């Protein structure tokens, strides 16, 4: 009883309140998508034949998961982190062999009474394993061995998710790079990664030889600057090293530019390639891949400043926007609540993420801190990419909006991810097992 009292008094109710708000708003907007004004008398949010009713079941089972997570001893999550990770890696393998194919992706396991997507749950399992390893005694991120093991932990589930043809689910694991940066990853690696992504987009728009020429000119100017400012002995001793870094970066960026054609045309599958190219030219496939983004932007734009009003949307309600309950749920907010409602929702998510970072920073135990940052970064990447998809600044890769989009696997996995951290935070004054 004392343990229950401690949890209730120490748990961060601000975060719990925001979680409940997102889930509730998501449920209302899922109903708005399927609402038919002509069948108003027979429709209900509690109708289990509709997505809204099914989502209510997922919400109920998510509440049971929360109770289980809070009842289990907080030390369990660190003690059995590797076991949990191993179980979900095995489930990923099993999904490749026995999974059900949906929309070209073999990423679902049919349990008879429902289907689950192990790739969703692999996120929190990977976060636990990463925190367990990096949080270990005498584990220093600067060591090569530590980086290799960290890379293995992160890449193993990614490989099996890619083999399921679930590229979007694998790309989400890039969120862990921000966690590693907090734990000591060289910021230059983040910079190189970001610039490489920018170059990839620019190469799709402009001639690659022009871009490489610009890179060469910039590198040459930097080298000239370094030589001209090496006035004292200390700078002269560092001159060769700095020039080598500049030349190496120039070579890396040039390789990225020349590798774009191969990556886009040989590595990406046709539907993935089309999604990337639509970002550059949304008129490229107006009846195919481009249709999603076009209709999404029309729906959001039609909401104007204050929106059409709850249950008054037409673009999302009458199936103009595909996947409007899942990947494109944000369109419903834009159409029915306008710029004002969209801004409020985005502000709530930003506040939620900042709260998670605050909670992560106040952890005294390294395991809890690393796991907390993993939670914040995974939710951030989903939030950013999902909304980016709906307004046409990211390719459509099937990323749900956390706690908001329709679906049991998504809601369950994010609930587990979040409440394990809240359980750890509630015991932040106690010592974990090492």
N, C-alpha and C positions, 0 to 999 in steps of 0.2 A: 504494500500500500504506500509505503514511504517512497518507493521508486516511482510509482505512478504520480504521486504528488510532485516529485522533483521534475519529472518530464513536463507536467502541465505548467509548472512555474518557470522553467528554464527554456522551454521551446520558444522559438521566435514567432510570435503570433502575427507580426506584421507580414512575414513571408507566407505564413499559412493563410492569412486573409487574402493576400494577392493571388495565391494559388486558387483558392475557392472562387474568387471573383472571375478569374480567367476561365475556369471550368464552367461556371454558371453562364457567363457571356457566350462561351462557345456553344453551350447547349441551346440557348435562345436563338443564336444565329444559325445553327444547324436546322432548327425548326423553320426559321424564316426561309431557308433555301427550298424546303419541300412544301411549304404552305401554299395551298390552292384556295383562292378566295371563293371559287365556285362550290367548293366542298367544305366550306367553313364550319357548317353545323356538325359534320362528322369527323373533323380533324381535331387531334389533340396532341400535345407534346408528350403525353403518356401512352400514345399508341405505339406498341412494340413492333408494328409492321412498318413503321416509318423510321428513318435514320435517327430522328430525335428521340424516339422511344428506346431504340437500341443503344443510343449514346447514354441514356439514363441508366441502363443496365451496366454499362462500362463504368459510369461514375460510381454506382453503388458498389461494384466489385473493387474499384480503386479505393473506396473508403475502407473496405475490409483489409486491403493491402497496407494501408496506412496504419491501421490498428496493429497488424502483425509486425510491421517494421518497428513501431514504437515499443511494442512489448518485448521483442527480442533484445537480449543483452547487447549493448553498444559495441562490446569487444568482439562480438561474433563477426562483424563485417570486415575487420582487419585480419582476424585469425583465419577465416575461411575465404579470403579474397582470391587466392590462387585457385582454390577448388571451384568457386563460382565462375571464375574466368574460364577454367578448363571445361566446365559443363556447357557453357554457351558456345565455346569454340567447337565442341563436339556436335552441338545442335546445328551450328552453321554447316558443318560437313554433312550431317544427316539431311539437312534441307536441300543441299545440292543433289543428293542421291534420291530422296523420296519426296521432295517438295512439290507443291502445286504451282503451276505456272499461271501468273496473272499479269496481263499487259506486257507480255514478253519477258517477265522476270520470274525466275524460279526461286522465290524468297519466302514462300509461305508454307507452314506445316499445318496440315488438316488434322485436327484432333477429334473430328466427328461432330462435337457440339459447337465448335468454333474453330477459327483459324488464327494462328499467331505468326508473327514475323520475328524470328530470332535475331535478325540484324538490329532491330530496335533495342532489344534487351542487351545485346553485346556491348552497347555503349556504356552502360553503368558497370557492367562486368569488367570492361577494359579500364574504366576509371578506377575501380577498386584495385585491380592488379597493378596499375601504374603507381598509385598512391602507396600500396604495400611495398613495392620495390624501392622507389625513390625515398620513401619514408624510413627505410631501414637504417640501422646504426652503421655509421662509417661509410655510407653510400654517398659518394661525391659525383655530381653530374659532370665535373670537369674531366673525369677519367674516361678513356676510350672504351673500357669494358662496360661502364655504366651506360654510355651512349648506345653501344651495340645491343645490350639487353633491352634498353628502353625502346629502341627501334623494332626489335623482335616482338615485344609486347603489343606495340601499336600496329605493326604491319600484318601480323598473322591473321587477325579477324578481317582486316581490309581485303586480303587476298581471297579469302573464302566468300566474302560479300561480293567482290567483283566477279567471281566464278558463278554467282547466282544471277549475273547480269543486272546487278543493282548498283549502278555507278553512283547515284546520288547518295545512297547509304554509306558507301565507302568514302566519298569526298567529305562527309561530315567529320570523319576522324582527323581532318586537318585542324580541327579546333584544338586538339591537344598540343599543337605547336605553341600556342599562347601559354599553356600551362608550363611547358618546358622553358619558355622564355622567363617566366616568373621564378623558375628554379635554377636559372643560370645559363640558359642557351644564349649564345652570342647573338646580339641584336643584328649583326651584319647578315646573319642567315635569314632573318625575317625580312630585312630590307631587300636582299637578293631575290627571295621568293616573291615578294610583292612586285618588284620591278619586272621580274620574269613574266608574271601574270599580265602585267600591263603591256609588255612587249608582245605577248601572244595575241592580245586583242588588236594592237596597232598593226601587227603583221597581216592580220586578216583584212585590214582596211587599206594599208599603204604598201608600196613596193618594198620587198625585203632588202633589196640592195641599197635603197635610199636610207632605210633604218640603220643598216649596218654601217653605212658611211657616216651617219650622224653619231653613232656610237664611237667610231674610230676618231672622229674629230674631237669629241668630248674627252676621250681618253688621252689624246695627244695634248690637249689644252691643260688637263690636270697634271700630266707629266712635266710639261713646261713650267707650270706654276710651282710644282714641288722642287724642281731644280733651281728655279730663280729665288726661292725663299730659303734654301738650305744654306743659311749664312754662318751658322756656328757648327762646331764639331759634332754636337749631339744630333742635330738634324741631318748632317752629312752621313753619319753612321746609319741612320734610319732610312736614308734616301733610297738605297737599292731595294730594301724590303717594301717600302711604300710603292715604288714603281712596279715591283713585281705584283703587288696586290691589284693595282690599277689595270695592268695588262691582263692579269688573270680574270678579273671581272669583265673586262672588255671581251675576252675570249668566250666566257660563259654566256654573256648576253647575246653575242653573235651566234653562238651555237643554238641558243633558244630560238632565235629568229629563223635560222635555216632549218631547224627541226620542226617548225610549226606545220609545214606542208605534210611531212611524214606523219606527224601525230594526228592531224585532222583527217587526212585521207586514208591512212593505213591502220591506225590504232583505234580510232573512234568508229563505232558502228554507224550505219546510215542515219538512224533516227537521232543518235547523239550528235552526229555531225550537223544535221539539219537544225537542231536546237541551238547549237553554237552560231551557225550562220544567220539564223533568224534574228539574233541580237544585233547583227551588223545591218541587215536589210529585212525589216519586218514585212516587206511586200514580196519576199522571196517565195513564200508558200502560204498565201492568204487562206487557202481552204484546208491546209494540213496543219503543220506544226505552228505556223504563224497565226493560225486561227485562235489558239488558246490565249496568246498574249494580246491580240487585237481585241477580242471580246472582253478580256479582263480589264483592259484600259478603258474601253467604252463604258463598262459597268461602273468603274470607279469614277470616271469623269462625269457620268450622268448624275451622280449624287451631288455635284457642285459643293456648296459650302456647308449646308446643314442636312443634306440628304433628303430622300423621298419619304422617310418615316418608316418605322418598324413594320414589317410585313408588307410594305408597299413597293418593294423592288420588283422590277420586271426582267432585267437582263439575266440575273442569276436564277430567278424563280422559274423561268420558262426555258431553262437548259441552254441558253445562249453561251454560258460559260461552262466548259467541261470541268468535271471534278470540283464543283463548287462547294461541296461539303468538306472536302479534304485539302488538297493542295491550294485551291483558290478561295478558301473561306474568307480571306481578307477582302475579297471583292464585295461580299455582302455588307461588310462594315462600310466600305467606301460608297456603295450605292444607297444604302438605307440611312446612313448617318453622316455621310458627306465628309468633307475635309476636316470639319470640327471633330466628329466622332473618331475618325482615323487618327488624328493627332493625339487625342486623349488616350486611345489604345496604345499607340506607340510610346507615349510618355509613361504609361503604366508599366510597359515591358522594360523600358530603360530604367525606371525606378526599381523594378524587381531585380534586374541584373546588377545594378549598383549595390543593392542590399545584399545580394549573394557575395559580391566581392568583399563588402564590409565584413560579413560573417566569416568568410574564408581567412581574411587577414587577422581576425581576432583569435584564431585557433592557436592554442599553445602546442599542440601536437602536429608534427610535420605531416603525418598520414592524413589527418583531418583537413589540414590546409590544402594539400595537393588535391584531395578529393573534392573539396569545396570549389577550387578553381576549375576543376574539370566540369563540375556541374554548371557553373556560370558560363564557361566557354562553349559547352555543347548546346545549351539553350540559346546563347547568343548567335551561334552559327545558323541554327534553325530559324530563329527569328529574322535574322538579316537576309538569308537566302530566300525564305518563303515570301516575305514582302517584296524583295527584289524581283522574284519571278513574276509576281502579279503586275508590277509596273514596268517590266521589260528591261531591267538592268542586269538580270541574271538569267541564265538558261533554265528552261523548265526541266528540273531533275527530280521532281516528286518528293519535296521536303515538306513535312507537315508543320503547321504553326503550333508550338508547344502548348498543351493543355486546351487548345482551342479547336483544332481540326477533329473531324469525325474519325473514329477508329479506336478499337480496344487496345491493340498493341502499342500504338503511339501514346495513349493516355496512361496505360499501365507503366510503360517503360519510363516515361518522364516523372510519373508519380514516385516510382521506386527510386529513381535517380535523386530526386529532390529530398524525399523524406529520410533516406539514409543519412544524408548530410545534416538535416535538421535534428536527427537523433544524435549524431556525433556532436553537433553544436550544443545540444542540451546537456551534454556531459563534458564540456570543454575543460572543466576544472579538474577532471580525473585523468589518470595516466592510462594510455592504451598499452596493449601488449606489444613488445618488440622482440 
